Amino acid sequence: MTKAMLVGVFSACLAFAAGIAVAEKVHDWPDLAAAHNHTQEAIKEMDHARAANHYDMAGHGAKAEEHLRAAERELHEAIEAARMAH
């Protein structure tokens, strides 16, 4: 995976997470579950990218994965909160 692709994947994930953060109240938790699944897939892709680059990305790959894992945890909490609201 090239550096440009890596930056693209990371940017897309951040934009997606930001969209969720500013979105209106979600009335259906399965939409959150889909976002959660996409984030988990992004984590797997990031791990593959880091491995392909011998984990040598000046710390940026690790930081990107850290942010993805934080987004995954927040999405999980959002799903639970939405379930409790119904």
Secondary structure in CASP SS format (residue, H / E / C, confidence):
PFRMAT SS
TARGET T0000
AUTHOR 0000-0000-0000
METHOD secondary structure of the structure
MODEL  1
M C 1.00
T C 1.00
K H 1.00
A H 1.00
M H 1.00
L H 1.00
V H 1.00
G H 1.00
V H 1.00
F H 1.00
S H 1.00
A H 1.00
C H 1.00
L H 1.00
A H 1.00
F H 1.00
A H 1.00
A H 1.00
G H 1.00
I H 1.00
A H 1.00
V H 1.00
A C 1.00
E C 1.00
K C 1.00
V C 1.00
H C 1.00
D C 1.00
W H 1.00
P H 1.00
D H 1.00
L H 1.00
A H 1.00
A H 1.00
A H 1.00
H H 1.00
N H 1.00
H H 1.00
T H 1.00
Q H 1.00
E H 1.00
A H 1.00
I H 1.00
K H 1.00
E H 1.00
M H 1.00
D H 1.00
H H 1.00
A H 1.00
R H 1.00
A H 1.00
A H 1.00
N C 1.00
H C 1.00
Y C 1.00
D C 1.00
M C 1.00
A C 1.00
G C 1.00
H H 1.00
G H 1.00
A H 1.00
K H 1.00
A H 1.00
E H 1.00
E H 1.00
H H 1.00
L H 1.00
R H 1.00
A H 1.00
A H 1.00
E H 1.00
R H 1.00
E H 1.00
L H 1.00
H H 1.00
E H 1.00
A H 1.00
I H 1.00
E H 1.00
A H 1.00
A H 1.00
R H 1.00
M H 1.00
A H 1.00
H C 1.00
END
